[in-house]
Amino acid sequence: MNTVRFRGESCNVQFGKYANGRTAIMLVCDNGEPMAKATVNLDTEDGISPAMGDDEVAIKDYNENAGMLEALEGAGVISAPLRHVPSGFVRIPICRLLVRP
């Protein structure tokens, strides 16, 4: 199991799927409590999602998740950002998933 250090806690990396089939990443504390959802499922207002590969994830690295990109990249879970996609007032990093869900 992959572990990530985030906000001073050692967290287990868990994977799920969004309704559109994209990979979701969650961080869960050792005691089973959820720490954070590390990804976002990008959609635009007109319902057209940005093109993403099956091995790509959109990382939520703002607000309460500030530092998530660095934590996941440092643990070898994701690559450095391949590109950024605008979403509201932020730009979301799109990264390659380096571990198998």
C-alpha positions in Angstrom: 0.0 0.0 0.0 1.3 3.5 -0.8 1.6 6.0 2.0 1.8 9.8 1.7 2.8 12.4 4.4 0.2 15.2 4.3 -0.4 17.9 6.9 1.9 16.1 9.3 0.0 12.8 9.1 1.0 9.5 7.5 -1.9 8.6 5.1 -2.7 5.5 3.1 -3.6 6.1 -0.6 -6.9 4.7 -1.7 -8.3 4.7 -5.2 -11.9 4.9 -6.5 -13.6 5.9 -9.7 -15.8 8.9 -10.5 -19.1 8.2 -12.4 -17.3 9.0 -15.7 -14.6 6.4 -15.1 -11.8 8.7 -14.1 -9.6 7.7 -11.2 -10.2 9.3 -7.8 -7.5 9.4 -5.1 -8.3 9.6 -1.4 -6.0 9.9 1.6 -7.0 7.9 4.7 -5.3 8.2 8.1 -4.0 5.1 9.8 -7.0 5.1 12.2 -9.3 4.8 9.1 -10.5 8.5 9.2 -10.5 10.2 5.8 -7.9 13.0 5.5 -8.6 14.4 2.0 -9.8 13.7 -1.5 -6.7 14.4 -3.5 -8.3 14.7 -6.9 -11.1 16.6 -8.6 -13.4 15.4 -11.4 -13.2 18.2 -14.0 -16.2 19.2 -16.0 -16.9 22.5 -17.7 -20.2 24.4 -17.6 -21.3 23.1 -20.9 -20.8 19.5 -19.8 -17.7 18.8 -21.9 -14.9 17.4 -19.8 -11.2 18.3 -20.7 -9.5 15.5 -22.5 -7.5 13.3 -20.1 -5.8 9.9 -20.6 -6.8 6.9 -18.6 -3.6 7.2 -16.6 -4.0 10.9 -15.8 -5.5 12.5 -12.7 -6.5 16.1 -11.8 -5.0 17.0 -8.4 -6.7 19.4 -6.0 -3.8 21.5 -4.8 -5.6 24.5 -3.4 -7.6 25.6 -0.3 -7.5 22.8 2.3 -5.5 20.7 -0.1 -2.6 23.1 -0.5 0.5 21.0 -0.7 -1.2 17.9 -2.1 0.7 18.0 -5.4 4.0 18.0 -3.6 3.0 15.3 -1.2 1.8 12.9 -3.9 4.7 13.6 -6.3 7.2 13.2 -3.5 5.8 9.8 -2.6 6.0 8.6 -6.2 2.2 8.3 -6.6 2.0 10.9 -9.5 4.3 12.5 -12.0 5.1 16.2 -12.1 2.3 18.1 -13.8 2.0 17.4 -17.5 -0.2 20.5 -18.0 -2.7 22.7 -16.1 -6.4 23.1 -16.8 -8.4 26.2 -15.8 -11.3 25.6 -13.4 -13.1 28.5 -11.8 -10.4 30.7 -10.2 -7.7 28.1 -10.1 -5.6 26.0 -12.5 -5.7 22.3 -11.9 -2.5 20.3 -12.4 -3.0 17.2 -14.6 -0.5 14.5 -13.7 0.3 10.9 -14.7 -0.6 8.2 -12.2 2.6 6.3 -11.5 1.1 3.5 -9.3 -1.7 1.0 -10.1 -5.1 1.7 -8.5 
